[in-house]
Amino acid sequence: MYKKIAVEDGLTNVVQELHTAGFHTMPLEEEPLRNVSAVVVKGDGTDILAEEAQFHVPVVHASGRSAEEIVEILRDRLS
């Protein structure tokens, strides 16, 4: 079964790398967020997940990380 990752708007390079690695993605801003395995946010200080605190999935902050690093983090956390 594939893993669906919700990705914050503006992280196009991360979305492309996730697709290359075999992940499926959806916009974090899309409603409703269901059946996601993880969330990737910019990590730039904005709190986009304030209303989504009820989700119990890994959240990866992209700030300071390459798209390849994010894929590796997700593979590690979701394995």
C-alpha positions in Angstrom: 0.0 0.0 0.0 1.3 3.4 -0.9 1.8 6.2 1.7 -0.1 9.5 1.3 1.8 12.6 2.5 0.1 16.0 3.0 2.5 18.7 1.9 2.2 22.5 2.6 1.8 24.7 -0.4 5.0 26.0 -1.8 7.1 22.9 -1.4 7.1 21.9 -5.0 10.5 20.4 -5.0 9.5 18.1 -2.0 6.4 17.0 -3.8 8.4 16.1 -6.9 11.0 14.1 -4.8 8.2 12.3 -2.9 6.6 11.3 -6.2 9.9 10.0 -7.5 10.3 8.0 -4.3 6.9 6.4 -4.8 4.8 8.4 -2.3 1.5 10.0 -3.1 0.9 13.6 -2.0 -2.0 15.9 -1.4 -2.1 19.6 -0.5 -2.0 20.1 3.3 -4.6 22.9 2.8 -7.1 20.5 1.1 -10.0 19.5 3.2 -10.6 17.1 4.7 -7.2 15.6 5.6 -7.9 11.9 5.8 -5.8 8.8 5.6 -2.5 10.6 5.5 0.6 8.9 6.8 2.6 12.1 7.5 2.7 15.8 7.0 5.4 18.0 5.6 5.4 21.7 6.5 7.7 24.6 5.7 8.7 25.0 9.3 9.1 28.8 8.8 7.4 29.7 12.0 3.8 29.8 10.8 1.5 27.4 12.6 -0.5 25.9 9.8 -1.3 22.8 11.9 -3.0 24.7 14.8 -6.4 23.3 13.9 -5.0 19.9 12.9 -3.5 19.1 16.3 -5.7 16.0 16.5 -3.7 14.2 13.9 -1.3 11.6 15.2 1.1 11.3 12.3 4.7 12.4 11.9 5.2 16.1 11.0 8.4 16.9 9.1 9.7 20.5 9.0 11.3 21.3 5.7 13.2 24.4 6.8 16.9 23.8 6.3 16.5 20.4 4.7 16.8 19.2 1.1 14.0 17.3 -0.6 16.1 14.2 -0.5 16.6 14.5 3.3 12.8 14.8 3.8 12.2 11.6 1.8 14.8 9.8 3.9 13.2 11.1 7.1 9.8 9.9 6.0 11.1 6.5 4.9 12.7 6.1 8.3 9.6 7.2 10.3 7.1 5.3 8.2 9.0 2.0 8.0 
